[in-house]
């Protein structure tokens, strides 16, 4: 079960990649709420310290992957919002 959870912890955040690609392809992030993006990202940031110290590898990996990939979403949304 832990192996399945570990794989899911890696795969789930990868769903951010199609979102990033769609924004880049359309050259617009107008349909994505900045409040939503920054709210989710803030929550990930607030959870991160606990995840970094956790002995649970699934929680740690999920948080690290999510933080990295959702940071990419935030950056992409902000870049394409200014255009």
N, C-alpha and C positions, 0 to 999 in steps of 0.2 A: 504493500500500500504506500509506503513512504517513497518508493521509486516512482510510482505513478504520480504522486503529489509533487515530487521534485520536477518531473518532466512537465507537468501542468504549470508549475511555477515559472518555468522558463518559457513555455509556449504561449501562455495567456497574454503576457505583455507584448508579444510579437504582433498582436492584432492592432497595435498602434501604427505599425509600418504602413498598412494600406491607407489609413487615415492621413498620414503624412504625405504619401504618394498622391492621394486624391487632391489634397490642397495644392501641392506643387503642380499637378497636371492642370488644374483649373485656374491656377494663379490667383486664388482667392480663398479666404477663410471667413468670409462674411456670414456664412451659415452656422458658424460655431461661436457659441457665447464665450466671450472673454471671461465673464464671471464664473462660468462653469469650469473652464480650463484652469484658471488660477485657483479656484476653490479646490478642485481635485488635486492639483499640484501642491498646494499648501498642506492638504491632508497627508499626502505622501511624505512631504518634508517633516511634518510633525511625527509621523510614525517611524521614520527612518532611524532615529537614535535607538529605539527599542529593538528594531530589526537588526541593526549592526551588532548589538550586544547579545542577541538571542543565541541560544545553543541549538535551536531548531533550524536545520539547514534549509528546509522548505520555506519558512518564513523569511529567512535572511535573503535567499536567492530571489524569491518573488519580489521583495521590496527593492533590492538592488536593480533588478531588471526593470521593474516598473518605474523607478525613479529615473533611470537613464533614458528609457524610451519615452516616458511621458514628458520629461524635460525637452526632448527633441520635438514632441508635439507642441509644447508651449512656445518654443522658439520659432517653429514653423508658423504657427498661428499668428504670432506677433509680427513676424517678418511680412507675411502676406496680408496682414490687416493694414499695415502702413502704406501699402502700394495703392 
